[in-house]
């Protein structure tokens, strides 16, 4: 990851939601997801930091976002992106943040509710719940 420009808060929120949509698609590749994540240096660095943490134990100096995605798995990346979105939404202007927050929490609630019924479609419920808000 070599990008030096910092994405604006609105850009980071948009990138986060684009990443979630890709993670929910069955035909997405780690390269597709990495390309979106790499457009937000902050998110890319968080993923690299997690992969290099003692929990994962990756010591490679040439670790890429794409390789970190494969090593951590889409489920873990998805959780990290949701946490990142929660932080980024809190930085958005108040009137926009309320809409983003409502959409995100509706999606999380839909996902959790769906997981209790059918684990296989739970990840799709996040995006469906967000679009219904």
Wavefront OBJ file of the C-alpha trace (Angstrom):
o trace
v 0.000 0.000 0.000
v 1.700 3.178 -1.158
v -1.062 5.756 -1.417
v -0.180 8.938 0.425
v -3.349 10.974 0.010
v -5.883 10.737 2.788
v -9.473 10.084 1.770
v -12.062 12.506 3.112
v -14.529 11.230 5.680
v -17.341 11.069 3.098
v -15.035 9.182 0.740
v -14.101 6.729 3.506
v -17.775 6.076 4.258
v -18.485 5.496 0.562
v -15.465 3.196 0.261
v -16.598 1.274 3.333
v -20.043 0.633 1.891
v -18.586 -0.300 -1.510
v -16.323 -2.780 0.265
v -19.261 -4.318 2.129
v -21.186 -4.726 -1.121
v -18.222 -6.507 -2.706
v -17.740 -8.735 0.322
v -21.388 -9.787 0.062
v -21.123 -10.774 -3.605
v -20.333 -14.410 -4.284
v -18.256 -13.594 -7.355
v -15.943 -11.016 -5.726
v -12.256 -11.784 -5.644
v -9.683 -10.637 -3.125
v -8.226 -8.454 -5.906
v -11.615 -6.708 -6.415
v -11.950 -5.999 -2.704
v -8.310 -4.937 -2.322
v -8.651 -2.375 -5.129
v -11.514 -0.659 -3.315
v -9.839 -0.836 0.098
v -6.574 0.547 -1.277
v -8.403 3.726 -2.294
v -8.644 4.483 1.451
v -5.115 4.372 2.887
v -6.448 4.457 6.453
v -8.565 1.321 5.964
v -5.791 -0.437 4.059
v -3.314 0.297 6.838
v -5.761 -1.008 9.466
v -6.038 -4.288 7.591
v -2.266 -4.586 7.216
v -1.817 -3.771 10.901
v -4.295 -6.490 11.879
v -2.573 -9.048 9.651
v 0.791 -8.174 11.219
v -0.563 -8.302 14.784
v 0.590 -11.037 17.178
v -2.841 -12.636 16.744
v -2.114 -13.459 13.095
v 1.670 -13.526 13.323
v 2.431 -12.464 9.738
v 5.979 -11.113 9.749
v 6.377 -10.430 6.033
v 7.608 -6.951 5.128
v 6.099 -7.240 1.656
v 2.550 -7.994 2.840
v -0.063 -6.537 0.491
v -3.689 -5.658 1.227
v -4.791 -8.422 -1.145
v -2.704 -11.057 0.651
v -3.915 -9.785 4.034
v -7.512 -10.189 2.809
v -6.847 -13.810 1.935
v -5.066 -14.525 5.219
v -7.674 -12.821 7.420
v -10.711 -13.929 5.431
v -13.694 -11.962 4.187
v -15.662 -12.446 7.424
v -12.950 -10.784 9.518
v -12.452 -8.020 6.949
v -16.186 -7.389 6.910
v -16.221 -6.894 10.683
v -13.252 -4.539 10.500
v -14.967 -2.491 7.772
v -18.181 -2.204 9.835
v -16.195 -0.970 12.853
v -14.335 1.477 10.625
v -17.645 2.709 9.198
v -19.004 3.345 12.686
v -15.992 5.547 13.437
v -16.109 7.342 10.098
v -19.843 8.016 10.296
v -19.326 9.727 13.638
v -17.068 12.221 11.828
v -19.585 13.106 9.089
v -21.703 16.268 9.360
v -24.567 15.785 11.842
v -27.422 15.768 9.321
v -25.671 13.275 7.037
v -24.420 11.173 9.941
v -27.960 10.510 11.187
v -28.923 9.000 7.828
v -25.720 6.951 7.555
v -26.023 5.762 11.158
v -29.653 4.737 10.724
v -28.824 2.809 7.545
v -25.859 1.065 9.131
v -27.669 0.070 12.328
v -30.715 -1.123 10.383
v -28.401 -3.284 8.313
v -26.587 -4.683 11.351
v -29.912 -5.463 13.047
v -31.204 -7.168 9.883
v -28.022 -9.222 9.652
v -28.174 -10.348 13.281
v -31.870 -11.195 13.045
v -31.337 -13.136 9.813
v -28.338 -15.001 11.255
v -30.666 -16.549 13.861
v -32.915 -17.838 11.083
v -30.522 -18.743 8.268
v -26.758 -18.254 8.641
v -26.170 -18.674 4.897
v -27.974 -15.457 3.934
v -27.047 -13.335 6.969
v -24.352 -11.321 5.193
v -26.793 -10.326 2.451
v -29.204 -9.005 5.070
v -26.783 -6.220 6.036
v -27.062 -4.513 2.668
v -30.773 -5.270 2.382
v -31.408 -3.772 5.818
v -29.411 -0.667 4.967
v -31.360 -0.006 1.781
v -34.676 -0.266 3.638
v -33.887 2.552 6.081
l 1 2 3 4 5 6 7 8 9 10 11 12 13 14 15 16 17 18 19 20 21 22 23 24 25 26 27 28 29 30 31 32 33 34 35 36 37 38 39 40 41 42 43 44 45 46 47 48 49 50 51 52 53 54 55 56 57 58 59 60 61 62 63 64 65 66 67 68 69 70 71 72 73 74 75 76 77 78 79 80 81 82 83 84 85 86 87 88 89 90 91 92 93 94 95 96 97 98 99 100 101 102 103 104 105 106 107 108 109 110 111 112 113 114 115 116 117 118 119 120 121 122 123 124 125 126 127 128 129 130 131 132 133
